[in-house]
Amino acid sequence: VITSDPTVWAETKDARAKLGPVLVYDPGHLCDTPARLHWSPTAGCEQPETAAARSTALLAPVRPQARIDAATADTAETLLRCWLHAAAIDGRPFRQVHRWALGNSAHEPVRLLRTHPKAASGFAGLLESALTSHPERREMAQELTVRAFAALSSVHIREACTPNRADSLVLESFVAEGGTLYVVGEPIEDPRSGPGAMPLLTALASYVVEHGRRSAARSTDGRLDPPMTLVLDDVAAVAPLPRLPELLANGQAMGLPALVLLRSREQARARWAQELTAPH
């Protein structure tokens, strides 16, 4: 359940708790509860494809739409993908990725990716090239990444990115146990200048959807049974999933039915313009 309204959580959590575990990811502390889920955006980024999907999701709220800015956005995704992978294979916390984005110890992750036994092939060269080939583009790409992480100046947001072992276990198992995950955040109409916690909310929601998609792909009939229902209330202003159009087209058949509530068609076009016009 993605929502900008804490009363959705308050008025449904007790009924949902009778069916399975209830988790709430609420980095902005909008809900009146001490029991919040903590989750690191580096989780699973030992896998190159997870690091790639995570960088796309984290940058989705701030990614510029103009074609002229595409190269900068792609460089930002490359940098972030490599930093997430480097942090994950070396067991570093998410705040280390933030430090690298700020330009601190810029060549440390290159060294890590070159020497660490778990590093994916080619990542060191990819990162070094992104850091050195086009200095002006790299500078703009780093600014984009820093903007996505601006909310980390808040202690609540930093805490939300620092999980303990129990957090990881419940997140992995809540779907199988018939549980409910609430992802709650402030609605932001124009996140490109100030995205708040939206990058983190988008990344976690994308991870859960992708986890469901992979589980469906592994099952004998290619679908989740029972299905994982996605209630996406004000999703464009809370957690604009990069692959939402694809999910709406294919999710039902995979056991991932989605109920999407948007403010207008214009809001959908503004948020998913590239995905809606891209050939599939």
N, C-alpha and C positions, 0 to 999 in steps of 0.2 A: 504494500500500500504506500504510494507516494502521495503526500498532501502538504499543503501550506497551512492547514487548519488543525491546530492541536486538539480541538474538540472531537475531530474524527477519531483520534486515538482514545481520548478520554471516554467517549460514549460507546465504543465498540470493544475495547480491550478485554473487559471482563467476560463478555460473551465468547470472544475468540480464545480466551484462556481455557475455556471448557473443552476446546477441541485440540489444543496443543500449546507448545511454548510460545510466548509473546515476546518479541524483541522490538526495541525502539532505538533507531539511530537518529539522534537529535543533537548534532554538534553545537547548535545555537542555543540549547537549553530553553526551548519553547514549551516543552511538556513538563508538567509538575511531577517529576519522578527522579529518584536517585539512581534507578537501575537502567542506565543507558549502555547501549552496545558501543564498544570501542573497536576500531578497524583501521589497520594500516594500509594505505594505498600501495605499498610495496608487496602486499600479500600475493603469493603465486607468481611474482615477476621473475622467478628463476627460469620460468618458461618464456622463451622469446615472444611467442604469440600473445601471451597474457600481458607482457610488458608493452607490446604494441597497442593492444586494445585499451589498456589502462591509460596510456599517454593520450590516445585519441579522446577518451571519455573525460579525462581531467581538463583537457584544453578546449573541449567542445563549447563551454559557455563563453569563452573569450575569443574563440577563433574568428578572425575577420572574414566577411563574406565576399569581399571584392576579389576578383581573379588576380589582380595585380599583387595582392598580399599572399597569394597561395604559397609561393616559395618560402616566405618567412614562416608561415604556419607549419609547413612541412618540415622545415629545419627545427622548429620548436618541438614538434612531435619526435623527431629523430633524437634530439638532445635528451628529452625527457624519457624516451624509451630506454636509451642506454643508461641513464642515471638510475632509473628504477631497477633495471636488470643488475647493475653493479651493486646497488645497495642490497638487493635481495640475496644475491649469491654470497655476499660477505656478512650477512646478518646485521646490516646497519639499520637504524631506525629511519622513519620517513623524514625526520628533521634534517638528516644528512643530505637527502635529495634537495631540500630547500636551500641548504648551504651551498651546494654545487650550483644551483640555479642563480644564486646571488653572486656567483663568480669566485667563491672561496675554494682554494685548492683545485683549480679547474682541471689539472692534469692527473689528479689522484684517481678519478674513475677510469681514465684511459689506462693507467698502469694496472689497476685492478682487473680490467677487462682483458688486458694482455697476459697477465700472469696467473690469474685465478683458475684452478682446474675446472670449476663449474661454469666458466664464462662461455657464452655461445660464440661460435666461430664468426669472425668478421665484425663483431661489435666494437672492438677497440679501434679498428681502422675507420669504421663508420662515425664514431664519436670524434676521433681526431680530425677527420675531414670536416665534419660539421663545425668544429671549434676553430679551424684555421683557414678554410678555403675562402669564405666570403665574410671578412670581419664585420662589415656593416650589417649584413643580413643576420649574422650570429648575434650581434648586439640587440637587434630588434626582436629576434627569436627569444633571447633570454629575458627581455623586458616582458614579452607575452607570457612566458612561464612564471615570472615573478608576480605578474598581475593575477594569474590563476591561483597563486598561493598567498595572496595578500591577507586572507583571513587568518593565517597562522600567527598573526600578531596577537590574536586572542587566546588566552590560556584555555578556555573551554574547547576551542577548535583544536589546539595542540593536544589536549588530553584525549579528544575523540580519535586521534590518529595513533594513540599509544595503547595497543591491545594487550591483554594478558592471555594466557593459554586458554582459559575458559571461553573467552570471546570467540576465538577461532573455532573451537569445537562446536559451540551452539550455532554459529553461522553456517557451518558445513552441514549440520544435521536437521535444521528447523523444517526444511521442506519435507523430508522423509517422515518427520514426526507430526505432520499436519499443522505446523506452526504458522505464525503470522509475523512478518517483519514490517514495521512502520518506518518509513523514511520521511522525516519531518523537517521542513526548512522554510525560511522566509521567502515569499514570492518576490522575484526580481525580474522586472520587465526588460531592462536593458543591461545585461550582465557584462557587456564587453568592457565597460569602464570600471565597474565595481561588482565583481561576481559573488562576494561574500563566501558562504560555504558551498555554493552551487557546484563547483568542480568536484568536491568530495562526495556530495550527495549523488551526483551524476555517475561518478566512478563506482560507488558501492552498488547503486541500482543496476548499472550495466553489468557488473560482476555477477550479481544474483541472476539476472536474465540469462547471461552467457552460461552460468552453471546449470540452469534449467535446460538450456538448449543442448548442452553436451550430454547431460543425463538422458535426455530424450533420444539423442543420436545413438547412445549406447544400448538403449532398450531394444527388445526383440522386434517390436512393431513401430519403432521410431517416434514414440510419443510418451509423455509422462502420464502415468496412471497411478493414483488420481492426478488430475491436472493441477498446475500451479497458476491460480488466477492472479492477474496483475491489475490492480485498481490504481490507475494513474490519474489522480485528481490534481489539476493545475500543473501538469507535468512540464509544460513548456517554461513555466516560471520558477520551477523548483529543481528539476533534474532532467534536462532535455536529453534523453537517451539518443546517442548518435544514430543508432540503427532502428529507431522507432518505426519508420515507414515499412521497413523489411519485416519487423515483428508483427505489425498489423496485417501484412500480406500473408505471412506464413505461420504465425504463432498458434492459431487455432488448431491446425493440423498436427502440431507437435505437442499439444497438451499445454499450451501457454496462452490461454485466452486472455485478451486485454480489454478492459473498459477504460477508455481514454476520455478525460474531460478537459476541453480547451476553451479559452475565452472567445475565440473567433477563428474563422478560416485564415484570416490575415495573420494571426499569431502563429499558426502552424506553418504558413508559407514563409514567414520571416525566419522562423527557427530552423526549419528543415529544407530550405530552398535548394541547397546543393543535392541533398539526398533525393528530393522529389523529382529533380530534373535529370539525375544521373541515370544512364542506361542500366538495366538489370538483366 
